[in-house]
């Protein structure tokens, strides 16, 4: 996913790229590839000022997950945005991670690694099919979102029973 610097004019340049997990380099046997079977939309705005490039990127796709509580399949829209600064001169050297330095003979900026990184960072740590997911019954394994079970819920784990006597 390269941005050709030679075609950019001073000011704002906009691009819309549709890609897939395979085109980004995810392996077909990899679990990450299975998360993103849908098209991935990448909206890029490059603001060029001579040898400086300010790039704003927005990612949009639909990811497929297994719920961490009930183990049901579900889809969720994934959105992410990030910005980077590319400089051809080293006079303004900064230690910020959002700044990248280009050699004088660079003809393109490869956004692939940045897109992959930000796409993976947008995946939620806890994947829930809905915010109030009831999960599975710890005794019988019934999905409590779909049906009720007849298991007793007032039983106390014997390891914690003595704590009941404390007051």
N, CA and C atoms as an extended XYZ file, in Angstrom:
501
Properties=species:S:1:pos:R:3:atomname:S:1:resname:S:1:resid:I:1 pbc="F F F"
N         0.846       -1.166        0.000 N   UNK     1
C         0.000        0.000        0.000 CA  UNK     1
C         0.897        1.235        0.000 C   UNK     1
N         1.385        1.555       -1.191 N   UNK     2
C         2.349        2.640       -1.318 CA  UNK     2
C         1.691        3.927       -1.798 C   UNK     2
N         2.197        5.037       -1.287 N   UNK     3
C         1.798        6.358       -1.753 CA  UNK     3
C         2.965        6.883       -2.583 C   UNK     3
N         2.731        7.087       -3.859 N   UNK     4
C         3.769        7.604       -4.763 CA  UNK     4
C         3.924        9.104       -4.516 C   UNK     4
N         5.105        9.521       -4.082 N   UNK     5
C         5.341       10.918       -3.744 CA  UNK     5
C         5.355       11.812       -4.979 C   UNK     5
N         5.704       11.269       -6.124 N   UNK     6
C         5.793       12.048       -7.350 CA  UNK     6
C         4.444       12.560       -7.850 C   UNK     6
N         3.359       11.883       -7.495 N   UNK     7
C         2.037       12.307       -7.984 CA  UNK     7
C         1.347       13.298       -7.043 C   UNK     7
N         1.940       13.524       -5.873 N   UNK     8
C         1.319       14.424       -4.898 CA  UNK     8
C         1.574       15.880       -5.262 C   UNK     8
N         0.555       16.696       -5.111 N   UNK     9
C         0.716       18.136       -5.296 CA  UNK     9
C         0.702       18.798       -3.922 C   UNK     9
N         1.255       19.993       -3.810 N   UNK    10
C         1.218       20.707       -2.536 CA  UNK    10
C        -0.228       20.920       -2.131 C   UNK    10
N        -0.493       20.724       -0.851 N   UNK    11
C        -1.858       20.828       -0.341 CA  UNK    11
C        -2.390       19.453        0.000 C   UNK    11
N        -3.710       19.319       -0.021 N   UNK    12
C        -4.370       18.081        0.406 CA  UNK    12
C        -4.561       17.135       -0.778 C   UNK    12
N        -4.165       15.878       -0.587 N   UNK    13
C        -4.345       14.796       -1.552 CA  UNK    13
C        -5.118       13.688       -0.842 C   UNK    13
N        -6.189       13.188       -1.441 N   UNK    14
C        -7.008       12.162       -0.793 CA  UNK    14
C        -7.006       10.878       -1.615 C   UNK    14
N        -6.984        9.747       -0.892 N   UNK    15
C        -7.005        8.427       -1.514 CA  UNK    15
C        -7.974        7.534       -0.751 C   UNK    15
N        -8.638        6.638       -1.478 N   UNK    16
C        -9.459        5.601       -0.857 CA  UNK    16
C        -9.003        4.279       -1.451 C   UNK    16
N        -8.564        3.381       -0.570 N   UNK    17
C        -8.047        2.084       -1.009 CA  UNK    17
C        -8.874        0.987       -0.358 C   UNK    17
N        -9.339        0.037       -1.170 N   UNK    18
C       -10.017       -1.163       -0.665 CA  UNK    18
C        -9.000       -2.293       -0.746 C   UNK    18
N        -8.799       -2.985        0.364 N   UNK    19
C        -7.826       -4.062        0.384 CA  UNK    19
C        -8.407       -5.240        1.164 C   UNK    19
N        -7.672       -6.317        1.248 N   UNK    20
C        -8.088       -7.495        2.011 CA  UNK    20
C        -6.962       -7.879        2.970 C   UNK    20
N        -7.294       -8.766        3.898 N   UNK    21
C        -6.287       -9.245        4.844 CA  UNK    21
C        -5.149       -9.953        4.108 C   UNK    21
N        -5.480      -10.696        3.069 N   UNK    22
C        -4.464      -11.384        2.278 CA  UNK    22
C        -3.517      -10.422        1.583 C   UNK    22
N        -4.063       -9.328        1.046 N   UNK    23
C        -3.225       -8.340        0.368 CA  UNK    23
C        -2.327       -7.595        1.350 C   UNK    23
N        -2.764       -7.497        2.610 N   UNK    24
C        -1.933       -6.847        3.630 CA  UNK    24
C        -0.818       -7.761        4.128 C   UNK    24
N        -0.917       -9.059        3.812 N   UNK    25
C         0.153       -9.981        4.192 CA  UNK    25
C        -0.219      -10.976        5.277 C   UNK    25
N        -1.479      -10.991        5.711 N   UNK    26
C        -1.892      -12.000        6.677 CA  UNK    26
C        -1.935      -13.358        5.979 C   UNK    26
N        -1.473      -14.390        6.665 N   UNK    27
C        -1.460      -15.738        6.106 CA  UNK    27
C        -2.851      -16.356        6.202 C   UNK    27
N        -3.222      -17.176        5.213 N   UNK    28
C        -4.546      -17.794        5.224 CA  UNK    28
C        -4.754      -18.725        6.416 C   UNK    28
N        -3.705      -19.338        6.902 N   UNK    29
C        -3.817      -20.255        8.028 CA  UNK    29
C        -3.753      -19.534        9.364 C   UNK    29
N        -3.494      -18.257        9.348 N   UNK    30
C        -3.339      -17.453       10.556 CA  UNK    30
C        -4.713      -17.061       11.106 C   UNK    30
N        -4.866      -17.088       12.437 N   UNK    31
C        -6.129      -16.691       13.069 CA  UNK    31
C        -6.465      -15.237       12.779 C   UNK    31
N        -5.468      -14.402       12.636 N   UNK    32
C        -5.699      -12.990       12.365 CA  UNK    32
C        -6.369      -12.803       11.014 C   UNK    32
N        -6.012      -13.597       10.043 N   UNK    33
C        -6.622      -13.513        8.721 CA  UNK    33
C        -8.114      -13.793        8.833 C   UNK    33
N        -8.502      -14.737        9.702 N   UNK    34
C        -9.906      -15.093        9.872 CA  UNK    34
C       -10.713      -13.965       10.517 C   UNK    34
N       -10.057      -13.088       11.267 N   UNK    35
C       -10.748      -11.957       11.887 CA  UNK    35
C       -11.270      -10.974       10.848 C   UNK    35
N       -10.565      -10.836        9.747 N   UNK    36
C       -10.876       -9.811        8.759 CA  UNK    36
C       -11.180      -10.399        7.378 C   UNK    36
N       -12.246      -11.189        7.236 N   UNK    37
C       -12.559      -11.755        5.920 CA  UNK    37
C       -13.213      -10.741        4.978 C   UNK    37
N       -13.688       -9.628        5.519 N   UNK    38
C       -14.338       -8.588        4.718 CA  UNK    38
C       -13.295       -7.638        4.130 C   UNK    38
N       -13.726       -6.809        3.200 N   UNK    39
C       -12.860       -5.766        2.643 CA  UNK    39
C       -12.464       -4.779        3.736 C   UNK    39
N       -11.279       -4.248        3.636 N   UNK    40
C       -10.778       -3.240        4.566 CA  UNK    40
C       -10.665       -1.932        3.796 C   UNK    40
N       -11.417       -0.930        4.237 N   UNK    41
C       -11.383        0.379        3.583 CA  UNK    41
C       -10.358        1.256        4.275 C   UNK    41
N        -9.476        1.842        3.496 N   UNK    42
C        -8.431        2.721        4.015 CA  UNK    42
C        -8.594        4.085        3.349 C   UNK    42
N        -8.886        5.086        4.165 N   UNK    43
C        -9.025        6.461        3.679 CA  UNK    43
C        -7.778        7.233        4.105 C   UNK    43
N        -7.067        7.755        3.129 N   UNK    44
C        -5.803        8.434        3.403 CA  UNK    44
C        -5.887        9.873        2.906 C   UNK    44
N        -5.501       10.782        3.784 N   UNK    45
C        -5.395       12.189        3.403 CA  UNK    45
C        -3.951       12.595        3.630 C   UNK    45
N        -3.291       13.003        2.547 N   UNK    46
C        -1.896       13.436        2.618 CA  UNK    46
C        -1.864       14.939        2.406 C   UNK    46
N        -1.341       15.625        3.400 N   UNK    47
C        -1.160       17.069        3.279 CA  UNK    47
C         0.333       17.302        3.026 C   UNK    47
N         0.642       17.765        1.809 N   UNK    48
C         2.043       17.932        1.408 CA  UNK    48
C         2.435       19.397        1.488 C   UNK    48
N         3.591       19.631        2.119 N   UNK    49
C         4.203       20.955        2.150 CA  UNK    49
C         5.674       20.764        1.826 C   UNK    49
N         6.062       21.001        0.618 N   UNK    50
C         7.400       20.778        0.080 CA  UNK    50
C         7.882       19.369        0.410 C   UNK    50
N         8.832       19.198        1.332 N   UNK    51
C         9.349       17.861        1.668 CA  UNK    51
C         8.772       17.320        2.979 C   UNK    51
N         7.627       17.808        3.380 N   UNK    52
C         6.961       17.338        4.600 CA  UNK    52
C         5.600       16.786        4.217 C   UNK    52
N         5.258       15.660        4.835 N   UNK    53
C         3.996       14.992        4.531 CA  UNK    53
C         3.281       14.676        5.838 C   UNK    53
N         2.083       15.240        5.990 N   UNK    54
C         1.243       14.951        7.156 CA  UNK    54
C         0.152       14.010        6.653 C   UNK    54
N         0.117       12.790        7.193 N   UNK    55
C        -0.798       11.764        6.687 CA  UNK    55
C        -1.801       11.391        7.773 C   UNK    55
N        -3.090       11.578        7.452 N   UNK    56
C        -4.181       11.142        8.322 CA  UNK    56
C        -4.837        9.939        7.663 C   UNK    56
N        -4.988        8.871        8.436 N   UNK    57
C        -5.528        7.633        7.887 CA  UNK    57
C        -6.691        7.149        8.738 C   UNK    57
N        -7.753        6.702        8.071 N   UNK    58
C        -8.909        6.100        8.751 CA  UNK    58
C        -9.107        4.705        8.175 C   UNK    58
N        -9.314        3.743        9.072 N   UNK    59
C        -9.537        2.358        8.674 CA  UNK    59
C       -10.963        1.969        9.043 C   UNK    59
N       -11.592        1.198        8.183 N   UNK    60
C       -12.953        0.745        8.440 CA  UNK    60
C       -13.119       -0.653        7.865 C   UNK    60
N       -13.583       -1.582        8.697 N   UNK    61
C       -13.850       -2.943        8.240 CA  UNK    61
C       -14.816       -3.610        9.213 C   UNK    61
N       -15.220       -4.803        8.869 N   UNK    62
C       -16.054       -5.614        9.751 CA  UNK    62
C       -15.234       -6.829       10.155 C   UNK    62
N       -15.146       -7.067       11.445 N   UNK    63
C       -14.373       -8.202       11.955 CA  UNK    63
C       -15.317       -9.284       12.475 C   UNK    63
N       -14.859      -10.505       12.409 N   UNK    64
C       -15.636      -11.643       12.902 CA  UNK    64
C       -14.963      -12.180       14.165 C   UNK    64
N       -15.750      -12.321       15.234 N   UNK    65
C       -15.211      -12.755       16.520 CA  UNK    65
C       -16.031      -13.889       17.106 C   UNK    65
N       -15.460      -14.543       18.117 N   UNK    66
C       -16.184      -15.431       19.020 CA  UNK    66
C       -16.336      -14.676       20.325 C   UNK    66
N       -17.546      -14.648       20.874 N   UNK    67
C       -17.787      -13.938       22.127 CA  UNK    67
C       -16.997      -14.609       23.251 C   UNK    67
N       -16.355      -13.810       24.069 N   UNK    68
C       -15.552      -14.332       25.175 CA  UNK    68
C       -16.411      -14.939       26.282 C   UNK    68
N       -17.702      -14.603       26.347 N   UNK    69
C       -18.576      -15.129       27.402 CA  UNK    69
C       -19.442      -16.297       26.949 C   UNK    69
N       -20.053      -16.185       25.760 N   UNK    70
C       -21.004      -17.226       25.339 CA  UNK    70
C       -20.513      -18.063       24.162 C   UNK    70
N       -19.386      -17.709       23.571 N   UNK    71
C       -18.752      -18.424       22.460 CA  UNK    71
C       -19.546      -18.389       21.161 C   UNK    71
N       -20.509      -17.474       21.023 N   UNK    72
C       -21.246      -17.304       19.775 CA  UNK    72
C       -20.426      -16.480       18.793 C   UNK    72
N       -20.628      -16.773       17.494 N   UNK    73
C       -20.018      -15.947       16.448 CA  UNK    73
C       -20.764      -14.627       16.362 C   UNK    73
N       -20.035      -13.552       16.095 N   UNK    74
C       -20.665      -12.263       15.852 CA  UNK    74
C       -19.723      -11.393       15.044 C   UNK    74
N       -20.293      -10.374       14.417 N   UNK    75
C       -19.487       -9.421       13.660 CA  UNK    75
C       -19.550       -8.062       14.341 C   UNK    75
N       -18.510       -7.298       14.170 N   UNK    76
C       -18.439       -5.965       14.766 CA  UNK    76
C       -17.671       -5.048       13.835 C   UNK    76
N       -18.169       -3.839       13.693 N   UNK    77
C       -17.481       -2.862       12.867 CA  UNK    77
C       -16.233       -2.371       13.606 C   UNK    77
N       -15.128       -2.338       12.898 N   UNK    78
C       -13.865       -1.875       13.456 CA  UNK    78
C       -13.505       -0.559       12.777 C   UNK    78
N       -13.264        0.450       13.601 N   UNK    79
C       -12.831        1.754       13.087 CA  UNK    79
C       -11.543        2.139       13.794 C   UNK    79
N       -10.655        2.738       13.057 N   UNK    80
C        -9.413        3.203       13.643 CA  UNK    80
C        -8.907        4.386       12.832 C   UNK    80
N        -8.207        5.259       13.487 N   UNK    81
C        -7.578        6.364       12.758 CA  UNK    81
C        -6.217        6.641       13.384 C   UNK    81
N        -5.313        7.099       12.566 N   UNK    82
C        -3.984        7.450       13.048 CA  UNK    82
C        -3.394        8.503       12.132 C   UNK    82
N        -2.372        9.151       12.611 N   UNK    83
C        -1.700       10.179       11.816 CA  UNK    83
C        -0.198       10.047       11.990 C   UNK    83
N         0.494       10.357       10.913 N   UNK    84
C         1.949       10.273       10.889 CA  UNK    84
C         2.515       11.475       10.149 C   UNK    84
N         3.729       11.819       10.489 N   UNK    85
C         4.441       12.897        9.823 CA  UNK    85
C         5.685       12.301        9.177 C   UNK    85
N         5.860       12.564        7.904 N   UNK    86
C         7.049       12.122        7.189 CA  UNK    86
C         7.836       13.354        6.789 C   UNK    86
N         9.138       13.326        7.055 N   UNK    87
C        10.022       14.459        6.749 CA  UNK    87
C        11.190       13.970        5.915 C   UNK    87
N        11.590       14.757        4.940 N   UNK    88
C        12.779       14.419        4.152 CA  UNK    88
C        14.014       15.092        4.716 C   UNK    88
N        13.835       16.075        5.580 N   UNK    89
C        14.999       16.745        6.171 CA  UNK    89
C        15.173       16.263        7.606 C   UNK    89
N        16.419       16.155        8.027 N   UNK    90
C        16.722       15.671        9.367 CA  UNK    90
C        16.959       16.804       10.355 C   UNK    90
N        16.773       18.031        9.914 N   UNK    91
C        17.041       19.164       10.800 CA  UNK    91
C        16.038       19.255       11.950 C   UNK    91
N        14.832       18.730       11.735 N   UNK    92
C        13.784       18.806       12.756 CA  UNK    92
C        13.660       17.486       13.514 C   UNK    92
N        14.757       16.819       13.762 N   UNK    93
C        14.712       15.507       14.379 CA  UNK    93
C        13.986       15.539       15.714 C   UNK    93
N        13.014       14.640       15.847 N   UNK    94
C        12.226       14.532       17.072 CA  UNK    94
C        12.178       13.070       17.470 C   UNK    94
N        11.909       12.820       18.742 N   UNK    95
C        11.885       11.441       19.218 CA  UNK    95
C        10.465       10.881       19.290 C   UNK    95
N         9.486       11.592       18.779 N   UNK    96
C         8.098       11.150       18.788 CA  UNK    96
C         7.917       10.012       17.774 C   UNK    96
N         7.127        8.975       18.139 N   UNK    97
C         6.908        7.829       17.252 CA  UNK    97
C         6.070        8.165       16.032 C   UNK    97
N         5.369        9.285       16.048 N   UNK    98
C         4.529        9.620       14.902 CA  UNK    98
C         5.324       10.316       13.792 C   UNK    98
N         6.615       10.568       14.005 N   UNK    99
C         7.469       11.171       12.983 CA  UNK    99
C         8.310       10.092       12.321 C   UNK    99
N         8.374       10.131       11.002 N   UNK   100
C         9.206        9.213       10.235 CA  UNK   100
C        10.090       10.040        9.319 C   UNK   100
N        11.284        9.566        9.088 N   UNK   101
C        12.235       10.306        8.260 CA  UNK   101
C        12.499        9.549        6.967 C   UNK   101
N        12.467       10.272        5.872 N   UNK   102
C        12.662        9.702        4.545 CA  UNK   102
C        14.008       10.134        3.997 C   UNK   102
N        14.651        9.245        3.264 N   UNK   103
C        15.898        9.643        2.613 CA  UNK   103
C        15.559       10.551        1.429 C   UNK   103
N        16.524       11.300        0.966 N   UNK   104
C        16.298       12.287       -0.092 CA  UNK   104
C        15.826       11.657       -1.401 C   UNK   104
N        16.209       10.406       -1.655 N   UNK   105
C        15.829        9.758       -2.912 CA  UNK   105
C        14.582        8.871       -2.789 C   UNK   105
N        13.827        8.985       -1.714 N   UNK   106
C        12.618        8.187       -1.526 CA  UNK   106
C        11.536        8.634       -2.498 C   UNK   106
N        10.913        7.656       -3.177 N   UNK   107
C         9.874        7.951       -4.162 CA  UNK   107
C         8.479        7.577       -3.689 C   UNK   107
N         8.396        6.800       -2.593 N   UNK   108
C         7.090        6.359       -2.114 CA  UNK   108
C         7.120        6.109       -0.619 C   UNK   108
N         5.935        6.156       -0.027 N   UNK   109
C         5.770        5.841        1.392 CA  UNK   109
C         4.921        4.582        1.460 C   UNK   109
N         5.443        3.542        2.092 N   UNK   110
C         4.708        2.283        2.247 CA  UNK   110
C         3.924        2.330        3.555 C   UNK   110
N         2.608        2.315        3.461 N   UNK   111
C         1.724        2.423        4.628 CA  UNK   111
C         1.291        1.060        5.169 C   UNK   111
N         1.719       -0.029        4.551 N   UNK   112
C         1.227       -1.360        4.896 CA  UNK   112
C         1.425       -1.694        6.375 C   UNK   112
N         2.639       -1.547        6.884 N   UNK   113
C         2.916       -1.898        8.280 CA  UNK   113
C         2.104       -1.048        9.255 C   UNK   113
N         1.951        0.233        8.949 N   UNK   114
C         1.172        1.117        9.821 CA  UNK   114
C        -0.301        0.739        9.815 C   UNK   114
N        -0.822        0.362        8.660 N   UNK   115
C        -2.224       -0.061        8.557 CA  UNK   115
C        -2.431       -1.350        9.348 C   UNK   115
N        -1.536       -2.312        9.186 N   UNK   116
C        -1.652       -3.583        9.918 CA  UNK   116
C        -1.607       -3.334       11.422 C   UNK   116
N        -0.636       -2.561       11.872 N   UNK   117
C        -0.471       -2.280       13.300 CA  UNK   117
C        -1.730       -1.634       13.886 C   UNK   117
N        -2.256       -0.633       13.225 N   UNK   118
C        -3.419        0.072       13.754 CA  UNK   118
C        -4.697       -0.745       13.630 C   UNK   118
N        -4.782       -1.602       12.634 N   UNK   119
C        -5.919       -2.503       12.513 CA  UNK   119
C        -5.938       -3.487       13.684 C   UNK   119
N        -4.789       -4.045       14.015 N   UNK   120
C        -4.700       -4.988       15.134 CA  UNK   120
C        -4.921       -4.294       16.483 C   UNK   120
N        -4.467       -3.054       16.605 N   UNK   121
C        -4.688       -2.307       17.842 CA  UNK   121
C        -6.158       -1.954       18.041 C   UNK   121
N        -6.939       -1.922       16.965 N   UNK   122
C        -8.359       -1.587       17.055 CA  UNK   122
C        -9.217       -2.765       17.494 C   UNK   122
N        -8.648       -3.968       17.480 N   UNK   123
C        -9.402       -5.147       17.924 CA  UNK   123
C        -9.587       -5.052       19.437 C   UNK   123
N       -10.836       -5.161       19.916 N   UNK   124
C       -11.056       -5.035       21.359 CA  UNK   124
C       -10.407       -6.186       22.134 C   UNK   124
N        -9.942       -5.884       23.343 N   UNK   125
C        -9.332       -6.923       24.173 CA  UNK   125
C       -10.377       -7.931       24.627 C   UNK   125
N       -11.542       -7.435       25.026 N   UNK   126
C       -12.641       -8.309       25.431 CA  UNK   126
C       -13.691       -8.258       24.337 C   UNK   126
N       -13.916       -9.374       23.698 N   UNK   127
C       -14.843       -9.440       22.577 CA  UNK   127
C       -16.185       -9.960       23.082 C   UNK   127
N       -17.184       -9.088       23.109 N   UNK   128
C       -18.513       -9.453       23.595 CA  UNK   128
C       -19.541       -9.251       22.495 C   UNK   128
N       -20.434      -10.237       22.330 N   UNK   129
C       -21.471      -10.138       21.300 CA  UNK   129
C       -22.438       -9.003       21.610 C   UNK   129
N       -22.645       -8.733       22.876 N   UNK   130
C       -23.411       -7.576       23.334 CA  UNK   130
C       -22.916       -7.228       24.735 C   UNK   130
N       -23.108       -6.002       25.114 N   UNK   131
C       -22.530       -5.515       26.370 CA  UNK   131
C       -23.038       -6.293       27.586 C   UNK   131
N       -24.300       -6.704       27.565 N   UNK   132
C       -24.878       -7.418       28.708 CA  UNK   132
C       -24.976       -8.929       28.465 C   UNK   132
N       -24.014       -9.468       27.731 N   UNK   133
C       -24.000      -10.912       27.448 CA  UNK   133
C       -23.973      -11.696       28.761 C   UNK   133
N       -24.875      -12.676       28.882 N   UNK   134
C       -24.975      -13.472       30.111 CA  UNK   134
C       -23.993      -14.627       30.145 C   UNK   134
N       -23.451      -15.008       29.008 N   UNK   135
C       -22.444      -16.065       28.970 CA  UNK   135
C       -23.035      -17.450       29.052 C   UNK   135
N       -22.217      -18.387       29.510 N   UNK   136
C       -22.608      -19.784       29.644 CA  UNK   136
C       -22.796      -20.128       31.114 C   UNK   136
N       -23.698      -21.054       31.392 N   UNK   137
C       -23.867      -21.540       32.765 CA  UNK   137
C       -22.614      -22.329       33.141 C   UNK   137
N       -22.078      -22.045       34.298 N   UNK   138
C       -20.855      -22.719       34.751 CA  UNK   138
C       -21.092      -24.205       35.042 C   UNK   138
N       -22.338      -24.595       35.315 N   UNK   139
C       -22.636      -25.998       35.628 CA  UNK   139
C       -22.984      -26.817       34.395 C   UNK   139
N       -23.979      -26.367       33.632 N   UNK   140
C       -24.471      -27.190       32.526 CA  UNK   140
C       -24.009      -26.726       31.155 C   UNK   140
N       -23.485      -25.511       31.032 N   UNK   141
C       -22.951      -25.022       29.774 CA  UNK   141
C       -23.973      -24.417       28.824 C   UNK   141
N       -25.209      -24.222       29.278 N   UNK   142
C       -26.254      -23.626       28.439 CA  UNK   142
C       -25.917      -22.153       28.174 C   UNK   142
N       -26.192      -21.703       26.945 N   UNK   143
C       -26.013      -20.297       26.619 CA  UNK   143
C       -27.161      -19.525       27.261 C   UNK   143
N       -26.854      -18.740       28.274 N   UNK   144
C       -27.882      -18.043       29.051 CA  UNK   144
C       -28.526      -16.888       28.287 C   UNK   144
N       -27.993      -16.526       27.137 N   UNK   145
C       -28.633      -15.524       26.291 CA  UNK   145
C       -29.820      -16.119       25.544 C   UNK   145
N       -29.809      -17.439       25.314 N   UNK   146
C       -30.831      -18.102       24.516 CA  UNK   146
C       -31.862      -18.847       25.341 C   UNK   146
N       -31.464      -19.357       26.493 N   UNK   147
C       -32.411      -20.097       27.336 CA  UNK   147
C       -31.965      -20.082       28.788 C   UNK   147
N       -32.899      -20.353       29.663 N   UNK   148
C       -32.573      -20.434       31.083 CA  UNK   148
C       -32.276      -21.878       31.434 C   UNK   148
N       -31.458      -22.059       32.454 N   UNK   149
C       -31.173      -23.421       32.896 CA  UNK   149
C       -31.772      -23.613       34.294 C   UNK   149
N       -31.830      -24.839       34.739 N   UNK   150
C       -32.435      -25.124       36.038 CA  UNK   150
C       -31.390      -25.350       37.130 C   UNK   150
N       -30.177      -24.941       36.872 N   UNK   151
C       -29.112      -25.109       37.860 CA  UNK   151
C       -29.346      -24.152       39.033 C   UNK   151
N       -28.984      -24.628       40.249 N   UNK   152
C       -29.108      -23.782       41.433 CA  UNK   152
C       -27.968      -22.771       41.438 C   UNK   152
N       -28.312      -21.532       41.651 N   UNK   153
C       -27.309      -20.469       41.630 CA  UNK   153
C       -26.895      -20.046       43.038 C   UNK   153
N       -27.624      -20.508       44.053 N   UNK   154
C       -27.312      -20.061       45.410 CA  UNK   154
C       -26.289      -20.949       46.108 C   UNK   154
N       -25.793      -21.985       45.420 N   UNK   155
C       -24.768      -22.830       46.018 CA  UNK   155
C       -23.457      -22.058       46.099 C   UNK   155
N       -22.788      -22.197       47.238 N   UNK   156
C       -21.526      -21.505       47.454 CA  UNK   156
C       -20.391      -22.491       47.235 C   UNK   156
N       -19.385      -22.046       46.567 N   UNK   157
C       -18.190      -22.846       46.353 CA  UNK   157
C       -17.636      -23.211       47.726 C   UNK   157
N       -17.397      -24.506       48.004 N   UNK   158
C       -16.927      -24.935       49.331 CA  UNK   158
C       -15.628      -24.236       49.768 C   UNK   158
N       -14.824      -23.813       48.835 N   UNK   159
C       -13.583      -23.128       49.185 CA  UNK   159
C       -13.854      -21.768       49.816 C   UNK   159
N       -15.012      -21.194       49.552 N   UNK   160
C       -15.352      -19.858       50.062 CA  UNK   160
C       -16.402      -19.907       51.168 C   UNK   160
N       -16.860      -21.089       51.521 N   UNK   161
C       -17.954      -21.223       52.484 CA  UNK   161
C       -17.626      -20.614       53.842 C   UNK   161
N       -16.419      -20.725       54.342 N   UNK   162
C       -16.073      -20.199       55.655 CA  UNK   162
C       -16.140      -18.688       55.713 C   UNK   162
N       -15.990      -18.035       54.583 N   UNK   163
C       -16.075      -16.573       54.544 CA  UNK   163
C       -17.500      -16.083       54.848 C   UNK   163
N       -18.487      -16.945       54.620 N   UNK   164
C       -19.879      -16.583       54.889 CA  UNK   164
C       -20.104      -16.312       56.374 C   UNK   164
N       -19.335      -16.984       57.231 N   UNK   165
C       -19.478      -16.833       58.698 CA  UNK   165
C       -18.838      -15.561       59.225 C   UNK   165
N       -18.007      -14.928       58.444 N   UNK   166
C       -17.359      -13.687       58.885 CA  UNK   166
C       -18.318      -12.514       58.781 C   UNK   166
N       -18.342      -11.699       59.847 N   UNK   167
C       -19.194      -10.490       59.795 CA  UNK   167
C       -18.537       -9.383       60.538 C   UNK   167
